[in-house]
Amino acid sequence: MLDLRWHDRAVCKGMETAKFYLKADDNQEQIRVLREMCYTRCPVLAECRAHALEFEDKGFWGGTTESERRRIRSREKIEKRSIRFAYLRKD
């Protein structure tokens, strides 16, 4: 079963979700603000990034944009999975 308890410790918990779903990767000022928050204040950056690389196509997660995650997945041969099926696994 997918363990998302780290969400409770994220610095962004409770913030307006729309801030993390940018219209495009070209919103550099918003990306800078989000990245600073992630890298300087978030205690679960590593968990968030790992989750994003495995499951998330959209939004800003773990200090990364959508296009950055696509490049990382390609470079590191990470296959994106559907989060829907992750809830069904019995580990």
SVG drawing of the C-alpha trace seen along z (x, -y; Angstrom):
<svg xmlns="http://www.w3.org/2000/svg" viewBox="-7 -36 28 44">
<polyline fill="none" stroke="black" stroke-width="0.4" points="0.0,0.0 1.2,-3.5 2.5,-5.3 1.9,-9.1 2.3,-10.0 5.2,-12.3 2.5,-14.6 1.6,-15.6 5.2,-17.0 5.5,-18.9 6.0,-22.7 3.4,-23.2 0.6,-21.3 -2.5,-23.4 -1.3,-25.8 -3.4,-26.7 -2.9,-23.8 -3.1,-26.1 0.3,-27.6 1.9,-24.2 0.1,-23.7 1.7,-26.3 0.4,-27.0 3.9,-26.3 7.5,-25.8 8.2,-29.4 6.8,-31.0 10.3,-31.5 9.5,-33.7 6.9,-31.3 9.3,-28.4 12.0,-30.3 9.7,-30.9 8.5,-27.3 12.0,-25.9 13.3,-28.1 10.5,-26.9 11.3,-23.3 15.1,-23.4 15.3,-25.7 12.4,-24.7 10.8,-21.4 11.8,-18.3 10.3,-15.9 11.9,-17.1 13.5,-13.7 10.3,-11.8 8.3,-14.3 10.8,-14.1 10.8,-10.3 7.0,-10.3 6.9,-12.8 9.4,-10.9 7.4,-7.7 3.9,-9.0 3.4,-12.7 3.1,-14.2 1.6,-17.5 2.6,-20.2 5.6,-21.3 6.7,-18.5 9.9,-17.9 11.6,-21.0 11.0,-19.9 8.9,-21.1 7.1,-18.7 9.8,-19.0 12.6,-18.5 11.0,-15.2 10.6,-14.1 14.4,-14.7 15.3,-12.9 13.1,-9.9 14.7,-9.6 18.2,-10.0 17.8,-7.7 15.5,-5.2 12.7,-5.7 9.3,-4.5 6.3,-6.6 3.6,-4.5 -0.1,-5.2 -0.8,-6.2 -4.2,-4.6 -2.7,-1.2 -0.2,-1.9 -3.0,-2.0 -3.9,1.5 -0.5,3.1 -0.1,5.1 3.5,4.9"/>
</svg>
